[in-house]
Amino acid sequence: MSILRIYFRVIALLAPEKWLATTLALANLALAGVYFLEPWLFGRVVDALSSPQKHEVWKLIWSWAGVGLGGVVASVWVSLYADRLAHRRRQAAIASYFEHAIALPLAFHGQHHTGRLLRIMHSGTGNLFNLWLGFFREHLTTLLSIVVMVPLALHINWKLALLMIALMTSFATFNAIAMRKTHKAQGEVEELHHEISERAGDVFGNVLVVQSFTRLAAEAAAIRDMMRRALAAQYPVLRGWAWLSVANRAASTLTIVAIFALGASLNVKGEVTVGAIVSFVGFAMMLIGRLEQFASFISGLFFQTHSLRDFFAVLDTPLTLQDDSSAPNLPHVKGEVEFDNVSFGYDASHPALKNLSFRVRAGGTVALVGPTGAGKTTALSLLYRAYDPSEGRITIDGIDIRTVNLNSLRSAIAVVFQDPGLFYRSIADNLRIGDPDATQEELEAAARAAEAHDFVVVKPDGYATLVAERGRSLSGGERQRLSIARAMLKDAPILILDEATSALDNATEARIQRALNKLTAQRTTFVIAHRLSTVRNADLILVLKHGELVEQGTYKELVALGGLFAELDGQGQFVADAVDDGADVELEQTG
């Protein structure tokens, strides 16, 4: 994406407020008129003072004052409303980026670090703000001034005007050379800054590991080394633009001297008046000021280009899940689920699921078991459309889930993840992710059912206690119980338990299991688990290996079959605590 295309795209983002933007553009046109009228009037005043009819002087002075006052009013109005417009559009850009980024597929987030995405958002929207503000305060006026000034200068005296055109040409040439020479290097600098953000984000997110493994000095040294590399890459770019500034200033000085020299020569020949020379010098000084502003704008845009390109690259990333907002909502869900010859792969050459087919009756409980990487979590993520199958289809109550509104589909499914995924918010706010309208009584009822109420009430602020980032201020069992309570509040007809009790000790699990039994009653439940108590009670067990369904049946049927499930069960690979039925019963009674 070229610099010019990026700039036009930045301006195009003002379209939602096109009427205000158009009014500001017209005000800038008036300002451009003021800028070229002032030196022209100045020259007229000088000529009038030299003529015998000096009564014209006061008319010209009053005209000059009126033009200047109009310019002040227009400038104040532009500054005030350009600021407001730029602030509003920046907030809109942040919202647009955020909404699009969080809707992108999990594969995208797996390839892009959170620190990188946040840096792209902040630097991108900050640069958008500066460009919008600069466009109305400087860029547009500068462009219009040049467009108006050059024809006027050619009309007054084409010989002097050629010197101004030569100055503009030199500015354009010098800037083009500087951009071509330093563009690649600046891209490397931006990439290094992204790496710094990623590294810092990693360290902040794993402070406990860094401290416990005495990595403080090493990580700080690594960041300092990355900063040194960024500076080493940045200095040549800065040096190139410093030479550009010198070249532009030299061209400006030589142009002023040349205008005076040529003007003096032409005045001697009677081809130009002193007032015209004064006007041309005024034009030249204003042009130099505008060109320097324009060069500063080009320099700023150059340094912002890579950041803006990254920003637009995220916005241009397509959503692999095409949700039709006009699609009908999923009707009242009974809970019958069917996978019909479903295949899926994050990479087309390595499918994670192959021809998976099974059917679950409404209110039934299905357990998915298999070694790590068998495709258990992937299969269930297709149910709530984290991804769409590459082949086959998934139906709920006979309706293809791709034909209904995505929000209505996900509203019908509650998930308890292996990683609870708690937010940096209060305990109550975390629970209300399941039901934003839940009352305090409903929160406490769900927490009691999930065996969480007792540990919540002893916290310093009870349900108002702030949970640290990703729940680090809570134990693994506490995090998981809050996750279960959150799912209870959602009260969805389909439930997915992805290692829901993996972080709990045996006694707590037994208590939670009673809560889960209440939660799963009359709900279609999918369970990914290694605990024998959960697997044994399932209506159907699906055994996956390398993404394929190799066995299915009840627990007794699979054990009697003597196949992969019985073999793995005997080795304890699906069972965290290899206890017999009597031990399970005893554990639940004593729990």
C-alpha positions as CSV (number, residue, x, y, z in Angstrom):
1,M,0.0,0.0,0.0
2,S,1.6,3.3,-1.2
3,I,1.9,6.3,1.0
4,L,-0.5,8.2,-1.2
5,R,-3.0,5.4,-1.0
6,I,-2.7,5.2,2.7
7,Y,-3.3,9.0,3.0
8,F,-6.4,8.8,0.8
9,R,-7.7,6.0,3.0
10,V,-7.1,8.0,6.1
11,I,-9.1,10.8,4.7
12,A,-11.8,8.4,3.5
13,L,-12.4,7.5,7.2
14,L,-14.0,10.9,7.6
15,A,-16.9,10.0,5.4
16,P,-19.4,9.4,8.3
17,E,-19.1,13.2,9.0
18,K,-18.7,14.3,5.4
19,W,-20.8,17.5,5.8
20,L,-18.7,18.9,8.6
21,A,-15.5,17.8,6.7
22,T,-16.8,19.6,3.6
23,T,-17.5,22.7,5.5
24,L,-14.0,22.6,7.0
25,A,-12.5,22.2,3.5
26,L,-14.4,25.3,2.3
27,A,-13.1,27.2,5.3
28,N,-9.6,26.1,4.4
29,L,-10.2,27.4,0.9
30,A,-11.0,30.8,2.4
31,L,-7.8,30.6,4.4
32,A,-5.8,29.8,1.3
33,G,-7.3,32.9,-0.3
34,V,-6.3,35.0,2.7
35,Y,-2.7,33.7,2.5
36,F,-2.2,34.8,-1.1
37,L,-4.2,38.0,-0.8
38,E,-2.1,39.4,2.0
39,P,1.2,39.5,0.1
40,W,-0.6,40.7,-3.0
41,L,-2.2,43.6,-1.0
42,F,1.1,44.3,0.6
43,G,2.7,44.9,-2.8
44,R,-0.3,47.0,-3.9
45,V,0.2,49.2,-0.8
46,V,3.9,49.7,-1.6
47,D,3.0,50.7,-5.2
48,A,0.3,53.0,-4.0
49,L,2.7,54.8,-1.7
50,S,5.0,55.4,-4.6
51,S,2.2,56.8,-6.8
52,P,0.8,60.3,-6.7
53,Q,-2.7,59.0,-5.9
54,K,-2.1,58.1,-2.2
55,H,-5.8,58.1,-1.4
56,E,-5.9,54.5,-2.6
57,V,-3.5,53.5,0.2
58,W,-6.2,53.6,2.9
59,K,-8.7,51.6,0.9
60,L,-6.0,48.9,0.4
61,I,-5.1,49.0,4.1
62,W,-8.7,48.6,5.2
63,S,-9.2,45.8,2.7
64,W,-6.0,44.2,4.1
65,A,-7.4,44.5,7.6
66,G,-10.7,43.0,6.6
67,V,-9.0,40.0,4.9
68,G,-6.8,39.4,7.9
69,L,-9.8,39.5,10.3
70,G,-11.7,37.1,8.1
71,G,-8.7,34.8,8.1
72,V,-8.5,34.9,12.0
73,V,-12.2,34.0,12.3
74,A,-11.9,31.1,9.8
75,S,-8.7,29.9,11.4
76,V,-10.4,29.8,14.9
77,W,-13.5,28.0,13.5
78,V,-11.3,25.4,11.7
79,S,-9.2,24.7,14.8
80,L,-12.2,24.3,17.0
81,Y,-14.2,22.0,14.9
82,A,-11.3,20.1,13.4
83,D,-10.2,19.2,16.9
84,R,-13.7,17.9,17.7
85,L,-13.9,16.0,14.5
86,A,-10.5,14.4,14.9
87,H,-11.3,13.3,18.5
88,R,-14.6,11.7,17.5
89,R,-13.1,9.9,14.5
90,R,-10.3,8.5,16.6
91,Q,-12.7,7.0,19.1
92,A,-14.7,5.6,16.2
93,A,-11.4,4.1,14.7
94,I,-10.6,2.5,18.1
95,A,-14.0,1.0,18.3
96,S,-13.9,-0.3,14.7
97,Y,-10.5,-1.9,15.2
98,F,-11.5,-3.4,18.5
99,E,-14.8,-4.8,17.3
100,H,-13.1,-6.3,14.1
101,A,-10.1,-7.7,15.9
102,I,-12.0,-9.6,18.6
103,A,-14.2,-11.1,15.9
104,L,-11.2,-12.5,14.0
105,P,-10.7,-16.2,14.1
106,L,-8.6,-17.9,16.9
107,A,-6.0,-18.8,14.3
108,F,-5.3,-15.1,13.7
109,H,-4.9,-14.4,17.4
110,G,-2.6,-17.5,17.7
111,Q,-0.3,-15.8,15.1
112,H,-0.4,-12.3,16.6
113,H,0.7,-11.4,20.1
114,T,-1.7,-9.3,22.2
115,G,1.1,-6.8,22.8
116,R,1.6,-6.3,19.1
117,L,-2.2,-5.9,18.4
118,L,-2.5,-3.3,21.2
119,R,0.5,-1.4,19.9
120,I,-1.0,-1.4,16.4
121,M,-4.3,-0.1,17.8
122,H,-2.8,2.7,19.9
123,S,-0.1,3.9,17.5
124,G,-2.4,3.5,14.5
125,T,-5.3,5.5,15.9
126,G,-2.9,8.1,17.3
127,N,-1.4,8.6,13.9
128,L,-4.9,8.8,12.3
129,F,-5.8,11.6,14.8
130,N,-2.6,13.6,14.0
131,L,-3.2,13.2,10.2
132,W,-6.8,14.3,10.4
133,L,-5.9,17.3,12.6
134,G,-3.0,18.2,10.3
135,F,-5.2,17.8,7.2
136,F,-7.6,20.5,8.3
137,R,-5.2,22.7,10.1
138,E,-2.2,22.7,7.7
139,H,-2.3,20.2,4.8
140,L,-5.4,21.3,3.0
141,T,-4.6,25.0,3.4
142,T,-1.1,24.4,2.1
143,L,-2.2,22.5,-0.9
144,L,-4.9,25.1,-1.8
145,S,-2.5,28.0,-1.2
146,I,0.0,26.4,-3.7
147,V,-2.7,25.7,-6.2
148,V,-3.9,29.3,-6.1
149,M,-0.5,31.0,-5.7
150,V,1.3,29.5,-8.7
151,P,-1.2,30.7,-11.4
152,L,-1.4,34.1,-9.7
153,A,2.4,34.4,-9.7
154,L,2.6,33.3,-13.4
155,H,0.0,36.0,-14.2
156,I,2.1,38.7,-12.4
157,N,5.5,37.8,-13.8
158,W,6.3,34.4,-15.3
159,K,10.0,34.8,-15.0
160,L,9.9,35.2,-11.2
161,A,7.2,32.6,-11.0
162,L,9.6,30.0,-12.6
163,L,11.9,30.4,-9.6
164,M,9.0,29.5,-7.3
165,I,8.1,26.5,-9.4
166,A,11.8,25.4,-9.4
167,L,11.7,25.6,-5.6
168,M,8.6,23.4,-5.4
169,T,10.2,20.9,-7.8
170,S,13.4,20.7,-5.7
171,F,11.3,20.1,-2.5
172,A,9.4,17.3,-4.2
173,T,12.5,15.7,-5.6
174,F,14.4,15.8,-2.3
175,N,11.5,14.3,-0.4
176,A,11.0,11.5,-3.0
177,I,14.7,10.6,-2.7
178,A,14.6,10.6,1.1
179,M,11.5,8.4,1.2
180,R,13.0,5.9,-1.4
181,K,16.3,5.6,0.5
182,T,14.8,5.2,4.0
183,H,11.5,3.4,3.5
184,K,12.8,-0.2,4.0
185,A,14.9,0.8,7.0
186,Q,11.9,2.4,8.7
187,G,9.9,-0.8,8.2
188,E,12.6,-2.7,10.0
189,V,12.5,-0.1,12.8
190,E,8.7,-0.6,13.2
191,E,9.1,-4.4,13.3
192,L,11.6,-4.0,16.1
193,H,9.2,-1.9,18.0
194,H,6.5,-4.6,17.6
195,E,9.0,-7.2,18.9
196,I,9.7,-5.0,21.9
197,S,5.9,-4.8,22.6
198,E,5.5,-8.5,22.2
199,R,8.5,-9.3,24.5
200,A,7.2,-6.8,27.2
201,G,3.7,-8.3,27.0
202,D,5.1,-11.8,27.4
203,V,7.1,-10.7,30.5
204,F,4.2,-8.8,32.1
205,G,1.9,-11.8,31.5
206,N,4.4,-14.2,33.1
207,V,5.8,-12.2,35.9
208,L,5.6,-15.2,38.3
209,V,7.7,-17.3,36.0
210,V,10.2,-14.6,35.4
211,Q,10.7,-13.9,39.1
212,S,10.7,-17.6,40.2
213,F,13.3,-18.5,37.6
214,T,15.4,-15.4,38.5
215,R,15.0,-14.0,35.0
216,L,14.6,-10.3,36.0
217,A,18.1,-9.2,34.9
218,A,18.0,-11.4,31.7
219,E,14.7,-10.1,30.5
220,A,15.6,-6.5,31.3
221,A,18.9,-7.0,29.3
222,A,17.0,-8.5,26.4
223,I,14.7,-5.5,26.2
224,R,17.6,-3.1,26.4
225,D,19.3,-5.0,23.6
226,M,16.2,-4.8,21.4
227,M,16.1,-1.1,22.1
228,R,19.7,-0.7,21.1
229,R,19.0,-2.5,17.8
230,A,15.9,-0.3,17.2
231,L,18.0,2.8,17.7
232,A,20.8,1.5,15.5
233,A,18.2,1.0,12.8
234,Q,16.6,4.3,13.4
235,Y,19.7,6.6,13.3
236,P,20.4,6.1,9.5
237,V,16.8,7.0,8.8
238,L,17.0,10.1,10.9
239,R,20.3,11.1,9.3
240,G,18.7,10.8,5.8
241,W,15.9,13.1,6.8
242,A,18.2,15.5,8.5
243,W,20.1,15.9,5.2
244,L,16.7,16.5,3.5
245,S,16.1,19.4,5.9
246,V,19.4,20.9,5.0
247,A,18.8,20.6,1.3
248,N,15.3,22.1,1.6
249,R,16.6,25.1,3.6
250,A,19.4,25.7,1.1
251,A,17.0,25.6,-1.8
252,S,14.7,28.1,0.1
253,T,17.6,30.5,0.8
254,L,18.9,30.4,-2.8
255,T,15.4,31.0,-4.2
256,I,14.9,34.1,-2.1
257,V,18.2,35.5,-3.2
258,A,17.5,34.7,-6.8
259,I,14.0,36.4,-6.6
260,F,15.7,39.6,-5.3
261,A,18.4,39.4,-7.9
262,L,16.1,38.7,-10.9
263,G,13.6,41.2,-9.6
264,A,16.2,44.0,-9.3
265,S,17.3,43.2,-12.9
266,L,13.7,43.2,-14.2
267,N,13.0,46.5,-12.3
268,V,15.9,48.2,-14.0
269,K,14.5,47.2,-17.3
270,G,11.0,48.4,-16.3
271,E,9.4,45.0,-16.5
272,V,8.3,44.8,-12.9
273,T,7.4,47.3,-10.2
274,V,8.9,47.4,-6.7
275,G,5.5,46.4,-5.3
276,A,5.5,43.3,-7.6
277,I,8.9,42.4,-6.3
278,V,7.6,42.8,-2.7
279,S,4.6,40.6,-3.5
280,F,6.8,38.0,-5.0
281,V,9.1,38.0,-2.0
282,G,6.0,37.7,0.1
283,F,4.7,34.8,-2.0
284,A,8.1,33.1,-1.9
285,M,8.3,33.5,1.9
286,M,4.8,32.1,2.3
287,L,5.5,29.4,-0.2
288,I,8.7,28.4,1.7
289,G,6.8,28.3,4.9
290,R,4.0,26.2,3.3
291,L,6.5,23.9,1.6
292,E,8.4,23.4,4.9
293,Q,5.1,22.5,6.5
294,F,4.3,20.2,3.7
295,A,7.8,18.6,4.0
296,S,7.2,18.2,7.7
297,F,3.8,16.5,6.9
298,I,5.5,14.2,4.3
299,S,8.2,13.3,6.9
300,G,5.5,12.6,9.6
301,L,3.4,10.6,7.1
302,F,6.5,8.6,6.2
303,F,7.3,7.7,9.8
304,Q,3.6,6.8,10.3
305,T,3.1,4.8,7.1
306,H,4.2,1.5,8.5
307,S,2.1,1.9,11.6
308,L,-1.0,2.8,9.5
309,R,-0.3,0.0,7.1
310,D,-0.3,-2.5,10.0
311,F,-3.6,-0.9,11.3
312,F,-5.3,-1.3,8.0
313,A,-3.9,-4.8,7.5
314,V,-5.8,-5.9,10.7
315,L,-9.0,-4.2,9.5
316,D,-8.6,-5.8,6.1
317,T,-8.2,-9.3,7.6
318,P,-11.3,-11.2,6.5
319,L,-13.6,-12.8,9.0
320,T,-13.5,-16.5,8.1
321,L,-16.9,-16.9,9.8
322,Q,-19.3,-15.1,7.6
323,D,-22.2,-14.3,9.9
324,D,-25.3,-13.0,8.0
325,S,-26.9,-10.5,10.3
326,S,-30.2,-11.0,8.5
327,A,-30.2,-14.7,9.1
328,P,-33.0,-16.0,11.4
329,N,-32.4,-16.7,15.1
330,L,-32.0,-20.2,16.2
331,P,-35.5,-21.2,17.4
332,H,-36.3,-22.6,20.8
333,V,-33.6,-25.3,21.3
334,K,-34.4,-28.8,22.5
335,G,-30.8,-29.9,22.2
336,E,-30.5,-32.6,19.6
337,V,-27.1,-32.3,18.0
338,E,-25.7,-34.1,15.0
339,F,-22.2,-34.1,13.4
340,D,-22.6,-35.3,9.8
341,N,-19.3,-36.3,8.2
342,V,-17.5,-33.3,9.6
343,S,-13.9,-32.6,8.7
344,F,-11.7,-29.6,9.7
345,G,-8.1,-28.6,9.6
346,Y,-6.3,-25.4,10.8
347,D,-3.9,-26.3,7.9
348,A,-5.6,-28.0,4.9
349,S,-2.7,-30.4,4.6
350,H,-3.0,-31.6,8.2
351,P,-6.7,-32.1,9.1
352,A,-7.5,-32.0,12.8
353,L,-10.8,-33.9,12.3
354,K,-11.7,-36.5,9.6
355,N,-15.2,-37.5,8.7
356,L,-16.6,-37.2,12.2
357,S,-20.3,-38.4,12.5
358,F,-22.4,-38.9,15.6
359,R,-25.8,-38.0,16.9
360,V,-26.8,-36.9,20.4
361,R,-30.4,-36.9,21.7
362,A,-31.8,-33.8,23.4
363,G,-30.8,-33.9,27.1
364,G,-28.1,-36.6,26.5
365,T,-24.6,-36.5,27.9
366,V,-21.6,-37.3,25.6
367,A,-18.0,-37.7,26.7
368,L,-15.1,-37.1,24.3
369,V,-11.9,-38.9,25.2
370,G,-8.6,-39.6,23.6
371,P,-4.9,-38.7,23.8
372,T,-3.7,-35.1,23.6
373,G,-4.1,-33.7,20.1
374,A,-6.9,-36.2,19.2
375,G,-9.2,-33.3,18.3
376,K,-11.6,-33.3,21.2
377,T,-11.6,-29.5,21.9
378,T,-11.5,-28.8,18.2
379,A,-14.6,-30.8,17.6
380,L,-16.6,-29.0,20.2
381,S,-15.3,-25.6,19.1
382,L,-17.0,-26.2,15.8
383,L,-20.3,-26.5,17.7
384,Y,-20.3,-22.9,18.8
385,R,-18.7,-21.9,15.5
386,A,-15.2,-20.8,16.7
387,Y,-14.5,-22.3,13.2
388,D,-16.6,-23.7,10.4
389,P,-16.1,-27.3,9.1
390,S,-14.2,-27.6,5.8
391,E,-16.6,-30.5,5.0
392,G,-19.8,-31.8,6.3
393,R,-22.3,-30.0,8.6
394,I,-23.4,-29.7,12.2
395,T,-27.1,-29.4,13.1
396,I,-29.0,-28.5,16.2
397,D,-32.6,-29.8,16.2
398,G,-32.1,-30.5,12.5
399,I,-31.0,-26.9,11.6
400,D,-27.6,-26.3,10.1
401,I,-25.9,-24.0,12.5
402,R,-24.4,-22.0,9.6
403,T,-27.8,-20.8,8.5
404,V,-28.7,-19.1,11.8
405,N,-27.6,-15.9,13.5
406,L,-24.3,-16.5,15.2
407,N,-25.3,-14.7,18.4
408,S,-28.4,-16.7,18.8
409,L,-26.4,-19.9,18.3
410,R,-23.8,-19.0,20.9
411,S,-26.6,-17.8,23.3
412,A,-27.8,-21.4,23.3
413,I,-24.4,-22.9,24.3
414,A,-22.6,-22.5,27.6
415,V,-18.9,-23.4,27.9
416,V,-16.7,-24.2,30.9
417,F,-13.2,-24.0,29.5
418,Q,-10.1,-25.7,30.8
419,D,-8.6,-22.2,31.1
420,P,-11.4,-20.3,33.0
421,G,-10.6,-17.1,31.2
422,L,-11.3,-14.6,34.0
423,F,-11.3,-10.8,33.3
424,Y,-9.5,-8.1,35.2
425,R,-12.8,-7.1,36.9
426,S,-14.7,-7.8,40.1
427,I,-15.9,-11.3,40.9
428,A,-19.5,-10.2,40.3
429,D,-18.7,-8.7,36.9
430,N,-16.9,-11.9,35.9
431,L,-20.0,-13.9,36.9
432,R,-22.3,-11.5,35.0
433,I,-20.5,-12.5,31.8
434,G,-23.0,-15.4,31.9
435,D,-26.0,-13.2,32.5
436,P,-25.5,-9.4,32.5
437,D,-28.9,-8.9,34.1
438,A,-28.4,-11.3,37.0
439,T,-29.4,-10.0,40.5
440,Q,-27.1,-10.3,43.5
441,E,-29.3,-13.2,44.8
442,E,-28.9,-15.0,41.5
443,L,-25.1,-14.5,41.6
444,E,-24.9,-16.0,45.0
445,A,-27.2,-18.9,44.2
446,A,-25.0,-19.8,41.2
447,A,-21.9,-19.5,43.3
448,R,-23.3,-21.7,46.0
449,A,-24.2,-24.3,43.5
450,A,-20.7,-24.2,42.1
451,E,-19.2,-24.4,45.6
452,A,-17.8,-20.9,45.2
453,H,-19.8,-18.8,47.6
454,D,-17.9,-19.8,50.7
455,F,-14.5,-18.6,49.4
456,V,-16.0,-15.5,47.8
457,V,-17.6,-14.1,51.0
458,V,-14.3,-14.2,52.9
459,K,-12.5,-12.1,50.3
460,P,-11.9,-8.5,51.4
461,D,-14.7,-7.0,49.3
462,G,-16.8,-10.2,48.8
463,Y,-18.3,-10.2,45.3
464,A,-16.9,-6.8,44.6
465,T,-13.3,-8.1,45.0
466,L,-11.2,-7.3,42.0
467,V,-9.8,-10.4,40.2
468,A,-6.2,-10.0,38.9
469,E,-5.4,-10.4,35.2
470,R,-6.4,-13.9,34.0
471,G,-7.5,-14.7,37.6
472,R,-3.9,-14.9,39.0
473,S,-5.1,-13.7,42.4
474,L,-7.2,-16.9,42.8
475,S,-6.2,-20.5,43.1
476,G,-6.8,-22.9,40.2
477,G,-9.8,-24.4,41.9
478,E,-11.3,-21.0,42.7
479,R,-11.0,-19.9,39.1
480,Q,-12.6,-23.1,37.8
481,R,-15.5,-22.8,40.3
482,L,-16.2,-19.3,39.2
483,S,-16.2,-20.5,35.6
484,I,-18.8,-23.1,36.4
485,A,-21.0,-20.6,38.2
486,R,-20.7,-18.3,35.2
487,A,-22.0,-21.2,33.0
488,M,-24.8,-21.8,35.4
489,L,-26.0,-18.2,35.2
490,K,-26.1,-18.5,31.4
491,D,-28.6,-21.3,31.7
492,A,-28.2,-22.5,28.1
493,P,-29.8,-25.7,26.8
494,I,-26.5,-27.0,25.5
495,L,-23.4,-27.3,27.8
496,I,-19.8,-27.9,27.0
497,L,-17.4,-28.9,29.8
498,D,-13.9,-28.8,28.6
499,E,-11.9,-30.4,31.4
500,A,-14.2,-28.4,33.8
501,T,-12.9,-30.2,36.9
502,S,-9.2,-30.5,35.9
503,A,-8.1,-27.9,38.5
504,L,-9.9,-29.4,41.4
505,D,-8.8,-31.8,44.1
506,N,-10.8,-35.0,44.6
507,A,-12.9,-33.8,47.5
508,T,-13.8,-30.5,45.8
509,E,-14.5,-32.4,42.6
510,A,-17.0,-34.6,44.3
511,R,-18.9,-31.6,45.5
512,I,-18.7,-29.9,42.1
513,Q,-19.9,-33.0,40.5
514,R,-23.2,-32.8,42.4
515,A,-23.5,-29.2,41.1
516,L,-22.7,-30.3,37.6
517,N,-25.3,-33.0,37.8
518,K,-27.9,-30.3,38.6
519,L,-26.5,-28.2,35.8
520,T,-26.5,-30.9,33.2
521,A,-30.1,-32.1,34.0
522,Q,-32.3,-31.8,31.0
523,R,-29.4,-30.2,29.0
524,T,-27.5,-31.7,26.2
525,T,-24.0,-32.0,27.6
526,F,-20.6,-32.5,26.0
527,V,-17.8,-33.5,28.3
528,I,-14.1,-33.5,27.6
529,A,-12.6,-35.2,30.7
530,H,-10.2,-37.7,32.1
531,R,-12.0,-38.2,35.4
532,L,-13.6,-41.7,35.6
533,S,-16.6,-40.5,37.4
534,T,-17.7,-38.2,34.6
535,V,-16.9,-40.6,31.8
536,R,-18.7,-43.6,33.4
537,N,-22.0,-41.7,33.7
538,A,-22.1,-40.5,30.1
539,D,-24.8,-41.8,27.8
540,L,-22.3,-42.0,25.0
541,I,-18.5,-42.0,24.9
542,L,-16.7,-41.0,21.7
543,V,-13.0,-42.2,21.5
544,L,-11.0,-40.0,19.1
545,K,-7.5,-40.6,17.8
546,H,-5.7,-38.4,15.3
547,G,-9.0,-36.6,14.6
548,E,-10.9,-39.8,13.8
549,L,-13.7,-41.4,15.7
550,V,-12.3,-44.9,16.4
551,E,-14.8,-46.2,19.0
552,Q,-18.1,-45.2,20.5
553,G,-20.5,-46.6,23.1
554,T,-21.2,-46.6,26.8
555,Y,-18.5,-47.1,29.3
556,K,-19.4,-50.8,29.8
557,E,-19.6,-51.4,26.1
558,L,-16.2,-49.9,25.4
559,V,-14.6,-51.8,28.3
560,A,-16.2,-55.1,27.1
561,L,-15.0,-54.3,23.5
562,G,-11.4,-54.5,24.7
563,G,-10.3,-51.9,22.1
564,L,-8.4,-48.7,22.4
565,F,-10.6,-47.3,25.2
566,A,-10.1,-50.4,27.4
567,E,-6.4,-50.4,26.7
568,L,-5.9,-46.7,27.5
569,D,-8.3,-46.9,30.5
570,G,-6.2,-49.7,31.9
571,Q,-3.1,-47.6,31.5
572,G,-4.8,-44.7,33.4
573,Q,-4.5,-42.3,30.5
574,F,-8.1,-41.2,30.6
575,V,-8.3,-41.4,34.4
576,A,-6.7,-39.0,36.8
577,D,-7.4,-41.2,39.8
578,A,-7.8,-44.9,38.9
579,V,-10.4,-45.8,41.5
580,D,-13.1,-48.4,41.3
581,D,-16.8,-47.8,41.5
582,G,-16.9,-48.3,45.2
583,A,-14.1,-45.8,45.8
584,D,-16.0,-43.3,43.6
585,V,-19.1,-43.8,45.7
586,E,-17.2,-43.4,48.9
587,L,-15.5,-40.3,47.7
588,E,-18.9,-38.7,46.8
589,Q,-20.4,-39.6,50.1
590,T,-17.5,-38.3,52.2
591,G,-17.1,-35.2,49.9
